[in-house]
């Protein structure tokens, strides 16, 4: 029998504030302490910064304003009738930012399984912005730059 037939793989995404994931990984390692283990670490990047968090909120607000000014409203079905509502910062974050975040980075969730920007890396924040910006600009003609917190 070939020794490689018994190879097992376990993968863990460990973030600085995710005690549950760290505990699960440590439990796996300690329960296999009588076996040979090979540990591969992939650095996923730094967690998004406080400045990036502020910029996400400012961007969502700016995008809401831009969409409303261009008369591209958020539509919902109410009793069989389509109702147009103005975009708000929180609506942009929930209905646009979090939707893209969930698809692109399903690991970036809080303990309840909801999207959380605090779980994103600095690079992931930039990638989500690029996806949203390019798609909103091409489909709606609304181009909102990434905000600067200066001045």
Protein Blocks (a to p, Z undefined) as FASTA:
>chain_A
ZZklmpccddddddfklmklmmmmmmmmmmmmmbccddddddebjaddfklmmmmmmmmm
mmmmmmmmnopacdddeehiacdddddfklmmmmmmmmmmmmmmmmlccfkopacfklpc
fklmmmmmmmmmmmmmmmnopacddddfeZZ
